[in-house]
C-alpha cells in the first residue's frame, strides 16, 4: 500500500507474496514511475523484514540498486507502532470496503482492488489524522521524551 495523504492518493499493489523482490520492484516503480524527478522520496514503511534497502540489492544489480536507494529515505514507525502508519489505516479501509468477502482468484482480487483504489482517489479521500506531537509525548513517552526543564 502506497499512501500520500496530502495528495489524497493511494496505490495498492497485489502480489503473490510479500518478498524482498516484491518490495524492491515496488520501490523501483515508485522512484521511476511515480516520482521520476524527485531528489529524495521519504517512505514510512512498517517494520516488516522485507522493507529495507537491502531488498534492492537482492533484486537488482548493485548499480541499479544504488541508483534507486540513493533517492529513498526510510522513516520507520516505532516497533509495535504500525497504528501510527497512515498506510496501515488505509489498508484497514481497503479491508472493510473491498476485501470483506470471499474473492475467488487473483484476477478478481486485482480488479476489485483497482476499482476501490480508483474510487478512493477520485473521491480524494484522506485520513483525518489527529495524532499530535503532544499525543505522541504522552502515549509514546519512552520514544519521544519531553525536555521540560
N, CA, C and O atoms as a GROMACS GRO file, in nm:
protein
  596
    1UNK      N    1   0.085  -0.117   0.000
    1UNK     CA    2   0.000   0.000   0.000
    1UNK      C    3   0.089   0.123   0.000
    1UNK      O    4   0.174   0.140   0.088
    2UNK      N    5   0.069   0.206  -0.097
    2UNK     CA    6   0.130   0.338  -0.100
    2UNK      C    7   0.020   0.437  -0.065
    2UNK      O    8  -0.092   0.426  -0.116
    3UNK      N    9   0.052   0.533   0.020
    3UNK     CA   10  -0.049   0.633   0.056
    3UNK      C   11   0.020   0.766   0.080
    3UNK      O   12   0.111   0.777   0.162
    4UNK      N   13  -0.025   0.865   0.007
    4UNK     CA   14   0.025   1.001   0.023
    4UNK      C   15  -0.093   1.088   0.065
    4UNK      O   16  -0.169   1.135  -0.020
    5UNK      N   17  -0.110   1.109   0.196
    5UNK     CA   18  -0.233   1.174   0.246
    5UNK      C   19  -0.252   1.317   0.199
    5UNK      O   20  -0.366   1.357   0.173
    6UNK      N   21  -0.147   1.396   0.186
    6UNK     CA   22  -0.165   1.535   0.145
    6UNK      C   23  -0.210   1.546   0.000
    6UNK      O   24  -0.272   1.645  -0.039
    7UNK      N   25  -0.180   1.446  -0.078
    7UNK     CA   26  -0.223   1.440  -0.217
    7UNK      C   27  -0.352   1.360  -0.231
    7UNK      O   28  -0.412   1.356  -0.339
    8UNK      N   29  -0.396   1.295  -0.124
    8UNK     CA   30  -0.514   1.208  -0.124
    8UNK      C   31  -0.502   1.102  -0.233
    8UNK      O   32  -0.596   1.075  -0.308
    9UNK      N   33  -0.384   1.042  -0.238
    9UNK     CA   34  -0.353   0.941  -0.340
    9UNK      C   35  -0.308   0.814  -0.272
    9UNK      O   36  -0.233   0.816  -0.175
   10UNK      N   37  -0.353   0.703  -0.325
   10UNK     CA   38  -0.307   0.574  -0.278
   10UNK      C   39  -0.295   0.479  -0.396
   10UNK      O   40  -0.358   0.496  -0.501
   11UNK      N   41  -0.211   0.377  -0.375
   11UNK     CA   42  -0.199   0.268  -0.472
   11UNK      C   43  -0.177   0.140  -0.395
   11UNK      O   44  -0.087   0.131  -0.311
   12UNK      N   45  -0.259   0.042  -0.422
   12UNK     CA   46  -0.245  -0.089  -0.359
   12UNK      C   47  -0.195  -0.187  -0.464
   12UNK      O   48  -0.258  -0.206  -0.568
   13UNK      N   49  -0.084  -0.248  -0.438
   13UNK     CA   50  -0.024  -0.344  -0.531
   13UNK      C   51  -0.053  -0.485  -0.481
   13UNK      O   52  -0.021  -0.520  -0.367
   14UNK      N   53  -0.112  -0.566  -0.566
   14UNK     CA   54  -0.142  -0.705  -0.532
   14UNK      C   55  -0.028  -0.791  -0.584
   14UNK      O   56   0.002  -0.791  -0.704
   15UNK      N   57   0.036  -0.864  -0.494
   15UNK     CA   58   0.143  -0.956  -0.531
   15UNK      C   59   0.111  -1.095  -0.475
   15UNK      O   60   0.028  -1.109  -0.386
   16UNK      N   61   0.179  -1.195  -0.527
   16UNK     CA   62   0.156  -1.332  -0.479
   16UNK      C   63   0.208  -1.351  -0.338
   16UNK      O   64   0.152  -1.428  -0.260
   17UNK      N   65   0.316  -1.282  -0.306
   17UNK     CA   66   0.380  -1.296  -0.176
   17UNK      C   67   0.424  -1.158  -0.128
   17UNK      O   68   0.403  -1.058  -0.197
   18UNK      N   69   0.484  -1.153  -0.010
   18UNK     CA   70   0.542  -1.028   0.040
   18UNK      C   71   0.692  -1.049   0.054
   18UNK      O   72   0.746  -1.053   0.164
   19UNK      N   73   0.759  -1.063  -0.059
   19UNK     CA   74   0.901  -1.092  -0.059
   19UNK      C   75   0.982  -0.964  -0.073
   19UNK      O   76   0.929  -0.857  -0.104
   20UNK      N   77   1.112  -0.977  -0.050
   20UNK     CA   78   1.202  -0.864  -0.070
   20UNK      C   79   1.199  -0.818  -0.216
   20UNK      O   80   1.203  -0.698  -0.243
   21UNK      N   81   1.191  -0.913  -0.308
   21UNK     CA   82   1.186  -0.877  -0.450
   21UNK      C   83   1.059  -0.798  -0.482
   21UNK      O   84   1.064  -0.699  -0.555
   22UNK      N   85   0.945  -0.841  -0.427
   22UNK     CA   86   0.820  -0.766  -0.447
   22UNK      C   87   0.836  -0.623  -0.400
   22UNK      O   88   0.798  -0.528  -0.469
   23UNK      N   89   0.892  -0.608  -0.279
   23UNK     CA   90   0.912  -0.475  -0.223
   23UNK      C   91   1.008  -0.393  -0.309
   23UNK      O   92   0.984  -0.275  -0.335
   24UNK      N   93   1.116  -0.455  -0.353
   24UNK     CA   94   1.215  -0.385  -0.435
   24UNK      C   95   1.153  -0.334  -0.565
   24UNK      O   96   1.177  -0.220  -0.605
   25UNK      N   97   1.073  -0.417  -0.630
   25UNK     CA   98   1.010  -0.373  -0.754
   25UNK      C   99   0.908  -0.262  -0.729
   25UNK      O  100   0.891  -0.173  -0.812
   26UNK      N  101   0.843  -0.265  -0.614
   26UNK     CA  102   0.752  -0.155  -0.579
   26UNK      C  103   0.830  -0.025  -0.558
   26UNK      O  104   0.785   0.082  -0.601
   27UNK      N  105   0.946  -0.032  -0.494
   27UNK     CA  106   1.028   0.087  -0.472
   27UNK      C  107   1.080   0.141  -0.606
   27UNK      O  108   1.086   0.263  -0.626
   28UNK      N  109   1.118   0.052  -0.696
   28UNK     CA  110   1.164   0.093  -0.829
   28UNK      C  111   1.050   0.163  -0.903
   28UNK      O  112   1.072   0.267  -0.965
   29UNK      N  113   0.930   0.107  -0.898
   29UNK     CA  114   0.814   0.168  -0.962
   29UNK      C  115   0.788   0.307  -0.904
   29UNK      O  116   0.764   0.402  -0.978
   30UNK      N  117   0.794   0.318  -0.773
   30UNK     CA  118   0.770   0.446  -0.708
   30UNK      C  119   0.872   0.550  -0.753
   30UNK      O  120   0.837   0.663  -0.784
   31UNK      N  121   0.999   0.511  -0.754
   31UNK     CA  122   1.106   0.603  -0.792
   31UNK      C  123   1.102   0.639  -0.940
   31UNK      O  124   1.120   0.756  -0.976
   32UNK      N  125   1.079   0.541  -1.026
   32UNK     CA  126   1.088   0.564  -1.170
   32UNK      C  127   0.960   0.613  -1.235
   32UNK      O  128   0.963   0.690  -1.331
   33UNK      N  129   0.846   0.568  -1.183
   33UNK     CA  130   0.719   0.599  -1.248
   33UNK      C  131   0.640   0.709  -1.176
   33UNK      O  132   0.584   0.798  -1.240
   34UNK      N  133   0.635   0.703  -1.044
   34UNK     CA  134   0.552   0.798  -0.970
   34UNK      C  135   0.626   0.928  -0.943
   34UNK      O  136   0.570   1.036  -0.959
   35UNK      N  137   0.752   0.918  -0.903
   35UNK     CA  138   0.831   1.036  -0.868
   35UNK      C  139   0.964   1.039  -0.944
   35UNK      O  140   1.070   1.042  -0.881
   36UNK      N  141   0.961   1.038  -1.076
   36UNK     CA  142   1.086   1.031  -1.152
   36UNK      C  143   1.177   1.153  -1.134
   36UNK      O  144   1.298   1.142  -1.153
   37UNK      N  145   1.121   1.267  -1.099
   37UNK     CA  146   1.201   1.389  -1.086
   37UNK      C  147   1.238   1.424  -0.943
   37UNK      O  148   1.306   1.524  -0.919
   38UNK      N  149   1.193   1.344  -0.847
   38UNK     CA  150   1.221   1.373  -0.706
   38UNK      C  151   1.366   1.340  -0.672
   38UNK      O  152   1.419   1.236  -0.711
   39UNK      N  153   1.429   1.431  -0.598
   39UNK     CA  154   1.564   1.405  -0.549
   39UNK      C  155   1.562   1.304  -0.435
   39UNK      O  156   1.650   1.218  -0.426
   40UNK      N  157   1.462   1.316  -0.347
   40UNK     CA  158   1.450   1.230  -0.230
   40UNK      C  159   1.304   1.190  -0.214
   40UNK      O  160   1.215   1.274  -0.222
   41UNK      N  161   1.281   1.062  -0.190
   41UNK     CA  162   1.147   1.010  -0.167
   41UNK      C  163   1.146   0.954  -0.026
   41UNK      O  164   1.216   0.857   0.004
   42UNK      N  165   1.067   1.014   0.060
   42UNK     CA  166   1.060   0.971   0.200
   42UNK      C  167   0.950   0.867   0.214
   42UNK      O  168   0.834   0.893   0.182
   43UNK      N  169   0.987   0.750   0.262
   43UNK     CA  170   0.896   0.636   0.277
   43UNK      C  171   0.882   0.604   0.426
   43UNK      O  172   0.980   0.606   0.500
   44UNK      N  173   0.759   0.576   0.468
   44UNK     CA  174   0.738   0.533   0.606
   44UNK      C  175   0.686   0.390   0.603
   44UNK      O  176   0.565   0.367   0.607
   45UNK      N  177   0.777   0.292   0.596
   45UNK     CA  178   0.733   0.152   0.594
   45UNK      C  179   0.707   0.101   0.735
   45UNK      O  180   0.753   0.159   0.833
   46UNK      N  181   0.634  -0.009   0.742
   46UNK     CA  182   0.624  -0.075   0.872
   46UNK      C  183   0.754  -0.153   0.892
   46UNK      O  184   0.843  -0.149   0.807
   47UNK      N  185   0.764  -0.223   1.000
   47UNK     CA  186   0.890  -0.289   1.035
   47UNK      C  187   0.900  -0.432   0.983
   47UNK      O  188   0.964  -0.516   1.046
   48UNK      N  189   0.839  -0.460   0.871
   48UNK     CA  190   0.849  -0.591   0.809
   48UNK      C  191   0.993  -0.613   0.762
   48UNK      O  192   1.056  -0.520   0.712
   49UNK      N  193   1.043  -0.734   0.776
   49UNK     CA  194   1.183  -0.760   0.743
   49UNK      C  195   1.216  -0.742   0.595
   49UNK      O  196   1.334  -0.735   0.560
   50UNK      N  197   1.118  -0.736   0.509
   50UNK     CA  198   1.144  -0.713   0.367
   50UNK      C  199   1.156  -0.565   0.333
   50UNK      O  200   1.201  -0.530   0.224
   51UNK      N  201   1.116  -0.478   0.424
   51UNK     CA  202   1.113  -0.334   0.396
   51UNK      C  203   1.245  -0.268   0.432
   51UNK      O  204   1.254  -0.188   0.525
   52UNK      N  205   1.347  -0.302   0.357
   52UNK     CA  206   1.481  -0.247   0.379
   52UNK      C  207   1.546  -0.216   0.244
   52UNK      O  208   1.504  -0.267   0.140
   53UNK      N  209   1.647  -0.132   0.248
   53UNK     CA  210   1.721  -0.103   0.125
   53UNK      C  211   1.794  -0.226   0.075
   53UNK      O  212   1.822  -0.237  -0.045
   54UNK      N  213   1.826  -0.319   0.164
   54UNK     CA  214   1.895  -0.441   0.120
   54UNK      C  215   1.809  -0.520   0.020
   54UNK      O  216   1.862  -0.595  -0.061
   55UNK      N  217   1.678  -0.502   0.027
   55UNK     CA  218   1.589  -0.568  -0.070
   55UNK      C  219   1.626  -0.528  -0.213
   55UNK      O  220   1.620  -0.611  -0.304
   56UNK      N  221   1.663  -0.402  -0.231
   56UNK     CA  222   1.701  -0.356  -0.365
   56UNK      C  223   1.824  -0.430  -0.415
   56UNK      O  224   1.832  -0.467  -0.532
   57UNK      N  225   1.921  -0.451  -0.326
   57UNK     CA  226   2.046  -0.516  -0.364
   57UNK      C  227   2.028  -0.666  -0.390
   57UNK      O  228   2.108  -0.727  -0.460
   58UNK      N  229   1.923  -0.723  -0.335
   58UNK     CA  230   1.894  -0.864  -0.362
   58UNK      C  231   1.818  -0.882  -0.492
   58UNK      O  232   1.822  -0.989  -0.553
   59UNK      N  233   1.748  -0.778  -0.536
   59UNK     CA  234   1.664  -0.788  -0.655
   59UNK      C  235   1.731  -0.735  -0.782
   59UNK      O  236   1.702  -0.781  -0.892
   60UNK      N  237   1.822  -0.639  -0.766
   60UNK     CA  238   1.879  -0.571  -0.882
   60UNK      C  239   2.032  -0.578  -0.879
   60UNK      O  240   2.092  -0.619  -0.780
   61UNK      N  241   2.092  -0.537  -0.989
   61UNK     CA  242   2.237  -0.525  -0.992
   61UNK      C  243   2.278  -0.418  -0.890
   61UNK      O  244   2.196  -0.333  -0.855
   62UNK      N  245   2.401  -0.422  -0.842
   62UNK     CA  246   2.444  -0.320  -0.745
   62UNK      C  247   2.425  -0.177  -0.797
   62UNK      O  248   2.388  -0.088  -0.721
   63UNK      N  249   2.452  -0.156  -0.924
   63UNK     CA  250   2.439  -0.021  -0.981
   63UNK      C  251   2.293   0.025  -0.981
   63UNK      O  252   2.263   0.140  -0.946
   64UNK      N  253   2.204  -0.065  -1.021
   64UNK     CA  254   2.061  -0.030  -1.024
   64UNK      C  255   2.008  -0.010  -0.883
   64UNK      O  256   1.932   0.083  -0.857
   65UNK      N  257   2.047  -0.098  -0.792
   65UNK     CA  258   2.002  -0.085  -0.652
   65UNK      C  259   2.049   0.048  -0.594
   65UNK      O  260   1.972   0.117  -0.527
   66UNK      N  261   2.174   0.085  -0.619
   66UNK     CA  262   2.228   0.211  -0.567
   66UNK      C  263   2.154   0.330  -0.629
   66UNK      O  264   2.126   0.428  -0.560
   67UNK      N  265   2.124   0.323  -0.758
   67UNK     CA  266   2.053   0.432  -0.825
   67UNK      C  267   1.919   0.458  -0.757
   67UNK      O  268   1.881   0.573  -0.736
   68UNK      N  269   1.849   0.352  -0.722
   68UNK     CA  270   1.719   0.368  -0.656
   68UNK      C  271   1.738   0.407  -0.509
   68UNK      O  272   1.672   0.499  -0.460
   69UNK      N  273   1.829   0.339  -0.440
   69UNK     CA  274   1.848   0.359  -0.295
   69UNK      C  275   1.892   0.501  -0.261
   69UNK      O  276   1.854   0.553  -0.156
   70UNK      N  277   1.970   0.565  -0.346
   70UNK     CA  278   2.019   0.700  -0.314
   70UNK      C  279   1.905   0.802  -0.311
   70UNK      O  280   1.921   0.912  -0.256
   71UNK      N  281   1.791   0.767  -0.370
   71UNK     CA  282   1.677   0.859  -0.373
   71UNK      C  283   1.572   0.828  -0.267
   71UNK      O  284   1.477   0.904  -0.251
   72UNK      N  285   1.589   0.718  -0.195
   72UNK     CA  286   1.487   0.676  -0.098
   72UNK      C  287   1.539   0.693   0.044
   72UNK      O  288   1.653   0.657   0.075
   73UNK      N  289   1.455   0.750   0.128
   73UNK     CA  290   1.485   0.762   0.270
   73UNK      C  291   1.373   0.695   0.348
   73UNK      O  292   1.256   0.730   0.332
   74UNK      N  293   1.409   0.599   0.433
   74UNK     CA  294   1.310   0.530   0.516
   74UNK      C  295   1.300   0.599   0.651
   74UNK      O  296   1.401   0.630   0.714
   75UNK      N  297   1.178   0.621   0.695
   75UNK     CA  298   1.148   0.671   0.828
   75UNK      C  299   1.054   0.567   0.888
   75UNK      O  300   0.936   0.562   0.855
   76UNK      N  301   1.108   0.483   0.975
   76UNK     CA  302   1.031   0.371   1.027
   76UNK      C  303   0.939   0.412   1.141
   76UNK      O  304   0.972   0.501   1.220
   77UNK      N  305   0.824   0.347   1.148
   77UNK     CA  306   0.736   0.366   1.263
   77UNK      C  307   0.800   0.296   1.382
   77UNK      O  308   0.878   0.203   1.363
   78UNK      N  309   0.769   0.338   1.504
   78UNK     CA  310   0.823   0.269   1.620
   78UNK      C  311   0.776   0.123   1.621
   78UNK      O  312   0.668   0.091   1.571
   79UNK      N  313   0.858   0.036   1.677
   79UNK     CA  314   0.819  -0.104   1.688
   79UNK      C  315   0.684  -0.111   1.761
   79UNK      O  316   0.663  -0.040   1.859
   80UNK      N  317   0.596  -0.194   1.714
   80UNK     CA  318   0.459  -0.207   1.765
   80UNK      C  319   0.381  -0.077   1.746
   80UNK      O  320   0.285  -0.050   1.819
   81UNK      N  321   0.422   0.003   1.649
   81UNK     CA  322   0.353   0.130   1.627
   81UNK      C  323   0.295   0.141   1.487
   81UNK      O  324   0.281   0.251   1.435
   82UNK      N  325   0.260   0.026   1.424
   82UNK     CA  326   0.206   0.034   1.288
   82UNK      C  327   0.076   0.112   1.284
   82UNK      O  328   0.037   0.163   1.179
   83UNK      N  329   0.008   0.122   1.398
   83UNK     CA  330  -0.115   0.201   1.401
   83UNK      C  331  -0.086   0.349   1.376
   83UNK      O  332  -0.177   0.426   1.348
   84UNK      N  333   0.042   0.389   1.386
   84UNK     CA  334   0.081   0.527   1.354
   84UNK      C  335   0.095   0.549   1.204
   84UNK      O  336   0.098   0.663   1.157
   85UNK      N  337   0.103   0.441   1.129
   85UNK     CA  338   0.128   0.448   0.987
   85UNK      C  339  -0.004   0.466   0.912
   85UNK      O  340  -0.092   0.380   0.920
   86UNK      N  341  -0.019   0.578   0.841
   86UNK     CA  342  -0.144   0.606   0.772
   86UNK      C  343  -0.174   0.505   0.662
   86UNK      O  344  -0.290   0.482   0.630
   87UNK      N  345  -0.071   0.445   0.603
   87UNK     CA  346  -0.095   0.341   0.503
   87UNK      C  347  -0.164   0.221   0.567
   87UNK      O  348  -0.247   0.156   0.504
   88UNK      N  349  -0.130   0.191   0.692
   88UNK     CA  350  -0.198   0.083   0.765
   88UNK      C  351  -0.345   0.118   0.785
   88UNK      O  352  -0.431   0.031   0.775
   89UNK      N  353  -0.373   0.243   0.813
   89UNK     CA  354  -0.512   0.288   0.827
   89UNK      C  355  -0.584   0.270   0.694
   89UNK      O  356  -0.698   0.223   0.691
   90UNK      N  357  -0.519   0.307   0.587
   90UNK     CA  358  -0.578   0.293   0.454
   90UNK      C  359  -0.598   0.145   0.419
   90UNK      O  360  -0.697   0.110   0.355
   91UNK      N  361  -0.507   0.058   0.460
   91UNK     CA  362  -0.526  -0.086   0.440
   91UNK      C  363  -0.650  -0.136   0.514
   91UNK      O  364  -0.723  -0.222   0.463
   92UNK      N  365  -0.674  -0.083   0.633
   92UNK     CA  366  -0.796  -0.120   0.706
   92UNK      C  367  -0.921  -0.076   0.632
   92UNK      O  368  -1.022  -0.147   0.632
   93UNK      N  369  -0.916   0.041   0.568
   93UNK     CA  370  -1.029   0.088   0.487
   93UNK      C  371  -1.049  -0.006   0.368
   93UNK      O  372  -1.161  -0.045   0.338
   94UNK      N  373  -0.939  -0.041   0.301
   94UNK     CA  374  -0.946  -0.136   0.190
   94UNK      C  375  -1.010  -0.267   0.235
   94UNK      O  376  -1.096  -0.323   0.168
   95UNK      N  377  -0.966  -0.315   0.349
   95UNK     CA  378  -1.018  -0.441   0.402
   95UNK      C  379  -1.168  -0.434   0.428
   95UNK      O  380  -1.242  -0.525   0.391
   96UNK      N  381  -1.213  -0.326   0.492
   96UNK     CA  382  -1.355  -0.316   0.527
   96UNK      C  383  -1.444  -0.282   0.408
   96UNK      O  384  -1.560  -0.322   0.405
   97UNK      N  385  -1.391  -0.209   0.310
   97UNK     CA  386  -1.475  -0.167   0.196
   97UNK      C  387  -1.466  -0.260   0.076
   97UNK      O  388  -1.554  -0.258  -0.011
   98UNK      N  389  -1.363  -0.341   0.070
   98UNK     CA  390  -1.340  -0.417  -0.052
   98UNK      C  391  -1.314  -0.565  -0.028
   98UNK      O  392  -1.357  -0.650  -0.106
   99UNK      N  393  -1.244  -0.597   0.078
   99UNK     CA  394  -1.198  -0.734   0.098
   99UNK      C  395  -1.276  -0.807   0.207
   99UNK      O  396  -1.227  -0.904   0.265
  100UNK      N  397  -1.398  -0.761   0.234
  100UNK     CA  398  -1.477  -0.818   0.343
  100UNK      C  399  -1.564  -0.936   0.297
  100UNK      O  400  -1.666  -0.965   0.358
  101UNK      N  401  -1.522  -1.001   0.190
  101UNK     CA  402  -1.595  -1.115   0.136
  101UNK      C  403  -1.496  -1.210   0.069
  101UNK      O  404  -1.378  -1.178   0.053
  102UNK      N  405  -1.546  -1.327   0.031
  102UNK     CA  406  -1.459  -1.422  -0.038
  102UNK      C  407  -1.436  -1.374  -0.181
  102UNK      O  408  -1.530  -1.338  -0.252
  103UNK      N  409  -1.310  -1.373  -0.221
  103UNK     CA  410  -1.274  -1.333  -0.357
  103UNK      C  411  -1.212  -1.457  -0.422
  103UNK      O  412  -1.114  -1.511  -0.370
  104UNK      N  413  -1.267  -1.502  -0.535
  104UNK     CA  414  -1.233  -1.635  -0.587
  104UNK      C  415  -1.091  -1.653  -0.641
  104UNK      O  416  -1.036  -1.763  -0.633
  105UNK      N  417  -1.032  -1.548  -0.697
  105UNK     CA  418  -0.898  -1.567  -0.755
  105UNK      C  419  -0.825  -1.433  -0.764
  105UNK      O  420  -0.882  -1.327  -0.739
  106UNK      N  421  -0.699  -1.441  -0.802
  106UNK     CA  422  -0.614  -1.321  -0.805
  106UNK      C  423  -0.664  -1.218  -0.907
  106UNK      O  424  -0.660  -1.098  -0.880
  107UNK      N  425  -0.712  -1.264  -1.022
  107UNK     CA  426  -0.759  -1.170  -1.125
  107UNK      C  427  -0.875  -1.086  -1.073
  107UNK      O  428  -0.880  -0.965  -1.095
  108UNK      N  429  -0.969  -1.150  -1.004
  108UNK     CA  430  -1.082  -1.076  -0.947
  108UNK      C  431  -1.033  -0.983  -0.836
  108UNK      O  432  -1.079  -0.870  -0.823
  109UNK      N  433  -0.939  -1.033  -0.755
  109UNK     CA  434  -0.882  -0.950  -0.648
  109UNK      C  435  -0.818  -0.824  -0.705
  109UNK      O  436  -0.843  -0.714  -0.656
  110UNK      N  437  -0.736  -0.840  -0.808
  110UNK     CA  438  -0.670  -0.724  -0.871
  110UNK      C  439  -0.774  -0.627  -0.925
  110UNK      O  440  -0.762  -0.506  -0.906
  111UNK      N  441  -0.876  -0.678  -0.990
  111UNK     CA  442  -0.982  -0.593  -1.045
  111UNK      C  443  -1.056  -0.518  -0.936
  111UNK      O  444  -1.082  -0.398  -0.950
  112UNK      N  445  -1.091  -0.586  -0.828
  112UNK     CA  446  -1.163  -0.524  -0.717
  112UNK      C  447  -1.078  -0.418  -0.647
  112UNK      O  448  -1.127  -0.310  -0.616
  113UNK      N  449  -0.951  -0.448  -0.623
  113UNK     CA  450  -0.862  -0.353  -0.557
  113UNK      C  451  -0.840  -0.231  -0.647
  113UNK      O  452  -0.838  -0.118  -0.599
  114UNK      N  453  -0.823  -0.254  -0.776
  114UNK     CA  454  -0.806  -0.142  -0.870
  114UNK      C  455  -0.929  -0.051  -0.870
  114UNK      O  456  -0.916   0.071  -0.870
  115UNK      N  457  -1.048  -0.110  -0.870
  115UNK     CA  458  -1.172  -0.031  -0.868
  115UNK      C  459  -1.182   0.048  -0.738
  115UNK      O  460  -1.218   0.166  -0.739
  116UNK      N  461  -1.151  -0.016  -0.626
  116UNK     CA  462  -1.154   0.053  -0.496
  116UNK      C  463  -1.056   0.170  -0.496
  116UNK      O  464  -1.091   0.281  -0.455
  117UNK      N  465  -0.933   0.144  -0.543
  117UNK     CA  466  -0.829   0.248  -0.547
  117UNK      C  467  -0.873   0.365  -0.634
  117UNK      O  468  -0.859   0.480  -0.594
  118UNK      N  469  -0.926   0.337  -0.750
  118UNK     CA  470  -0.969   0.442  -0.841
  118UNK      C  471  -1.078   0.528  -0.777
  118UNK      O  472  -1.076   0.651  -0.786
  119UNK      N  473  -1.175   0.462  -0.712
  119UNK     CA  474  -1.284   0.536  -0.647
  119UNK      C  475  -1.232   0.622  -0.532
  119UNK      O  476  -1.270   0.738  -0.519
  120UNK      N  477  -1.145   0.566  -0.448
  120UNK     CA  478  -1.090   0.642  -0.334
  120UNK      C  479  -1.008   0.761  -0.384
  120UNK      O  480  -1.014   0.869  -0.326
  121UNK      N  481  -0.931   0.741  -0.491
  121UNK     CA  482  -0.851   0.850  -0.545
  121UNK      C  483  -0.939   0.958  -0.607
  121UNK      O  484  -0.912   1.077  -0.591
  122UNK      N  485  -1.045   0.918  -0.678
  122UNK     CA  486  -1.137   1.016  -0.736
  122UNK      C  487  -1.210   1.095  -0.629
  122UNK      O  488  -1.239   1.213  -0.648
  123UNK      N  489  -1.240   1.031  -0.516
  123UNK     CA  490  -1.307   1.100  -0.404
  123UNK      C  491  -1.210   1.189  -0.328
  123UNK      O  492  -1.251   1.267  -0.242
  124UNK      N  493  -1.081   1.177  -0.358
  124UNK     CA  494  -0.977   1.248  -0.283
  124UNK      C  495  -0.989   1.218  -0.134
  124UNK      O  496  -0.970   1.306  -0.050
  125UNK      N  497  -1.020   1.093  -0.104
  125UNK     CA  498  -1.034   1.050   0.036
  125UNK      C  499  -0.898   1.052   0.104
  125UNK      O  500  -0.797   1.013   0.046
  126UNK      N  501  -0.897   1.097   0.226
  126UNK     CA  502  -0.772   1.100   0.302
  126UNK      C  503  -0.800   1.060   0.446
  126UNK      O  504  -0.915   1.035   0.484
  127UNK      N  505  -0.697   1.055   0.525
  127UNK     CA  506  -0.708   1.019   0.666
  127UNK      C  507  -0.720   1.146   0.748
  127UNK      O  508  -0.644   1.241   0.729
  128UNK      N  509  -0.815   1.148   0.838
  128UNK     CA  510  -0.830   1.261   0.928
  128UNK      C  511  -0.735   1.237   1.046
  128UNK      O  512  -0.776   1.186   1.150
  129UNK      N  513  -0.611   1.274   1.028
  129UNK     CA  514  -0.505   1.246   1.125
  129UNK      C  515  -0.512   1.345   1.239
  129UNK      O  516  -0.503   1.466   1.218
  130UNK      N  517  -0.530   1.294   1.360
  130UNK     CA  518  -0.543   1.383   1.475
  130UNK      C  519  -0.441   1.352   1.583
  130UNK      O  520  -0.452   1.403   1.695
  131UNK      N  521  -0.342   1.272   1.552
  131UNK     CA  522  -0.240   1.234   1.649
  131UNK      C  523  -0.132   1.341   1.646
  131UNK      O  524  -0.059   1.352   1.548
  132UNK      N  525  -0.120   1.419   1.752
  132UNK     CA  526  -0.028   1.531   1.756
  132UNK      C  527   0.103   1.493   1.823
  132UNK      O  528   0.116   1.385   1.881
  133UNK      N  529   0.200   1.582   1.816
  133UNK     CA  530   0.326   1.561   1.885
  133UNK      C  531   0.303   1.548   2.035
  133UNK      O  532   0.365   1.466   2.101
  134UNK      N  533   0.212   1.630   2.087
  134UNK     CA  534   0.180   1.621   2.230
  134UNK      C  535   0.123   1.484   2.264
  134UNK      O  536   0.159   1.426   2.366
  135UNK      N  537   0.034   1.432   2.179
  135UNK     CA  538  -0.020   1.298   2.199
  135UNK      C  539   0.093   1.194   2.200
  135UNK      O  540   0.095   1.103   2.282
  136UNK      N  541   0.187   1.210   2.106
  136UNK     CA  542   0.300   1.117   2.098
  136UNK      C  543   0.382   1.121   2.226
  136UNK      O  544   0.424   1.017   2.276
  137UNK      N  545   0.404   1.240   2.278
  137UNK     CA  546   0.483   1.251   2.401
  137UNK      C  547   0.415   1.182   2.520
  137UNK      O  548   0.482   1.136   2.612
  138UNK      N  549   0.282   1.175   2.518
  138UNK     CA  550   0.208   1.107   2.624
  138UNK      C  551   0.203   0.956   2.598
  138UNK      O  552   0.243   0.876   2.683
  139UNK      N  553   0.156   0.919   2.481
  139UNK     CA  554   0.134   0.777   2.451
  139UNK      C  555   0.264   0.701   2.428
  139UNK      O  556   0.274   0.583   2.461
  140UNK      N  557   0.363   0.769   2.372
  140UNK     CA  558   0.490   0.704   2.339
  140UNK      C  559   0.603   0.768   2.420
  140UNK      O  560   0.712   0.794   2.368
  141UNK      N  561   0.578   0.791   2.543
  141UNK     CA  562   0.669   0.862   2.634
  141UNK      C  563   0.813   0.811   2.622
  141UNK      O  564   0.908   0.890   2.622
  142UNK      N  565   0.828   0.679   2.612
  142UNK     CA  566   0.962   0.620   2.606
  142UNK      C  567   1.037   0.658   2.477
  142UNK      O  568   1.159   0.674   2.477
  143UNK      N  569   0.962   0.673   2.368
  143UNK     CA  570   1.023   0.704   2.238
  143UNK      C  571   1.038   0.853   2.212
  143UNK      O  572   1.129   0.894   2.140
  144UNK      N  573   0.950   0.933   2.271
  144UNK     CA  574   0.951   1.077   2.249
  144UNK      C  575   0.960   1.149   2.383
  144UNK      O  576   0.860   1.199   2.434
  145UNK      N  577   1.079   1.153   2.440
  145UNK     CA  578   1.090   1.212   2.574
  145UNK      C  579   1.062   1.362   2.570
  145UNK      O  580   1.089   1.431   2.472
  146UNK      N  581   1.008   1.410   2.679
  146UNK     CA  582   0.983   1.552   2.694
  146UNK      C  583   1.108   1.618   2.750
  146UNK      O  584   1.175   1.561   2.836
  147UNK      N  585   1.139   1.736   2.704
  147UNK     CA  586   1.257   1.805   2.752
  147UNK      C  587   1.220   1.923   2.842
  147UNK      O  588   1.289   2.024   2.846
  148UNK      N  589   1.109   1.906   2.914
  148UNK     CA  590   1.065   2.010   3.008
  148UNK      C  591   1.170   2.023   3.118
  148UNK      O  592   1.212   1.924   3.177
  149UNK      N  593   1.211   2.145   3.142
  149UNK     CA  594   1.311   2.170   3.247
  149UNK      C  595   1.251   2.253   3.356
  149UNK      O  596   1.319   2.286   3.454
   0.00000   0.00000   0.00000
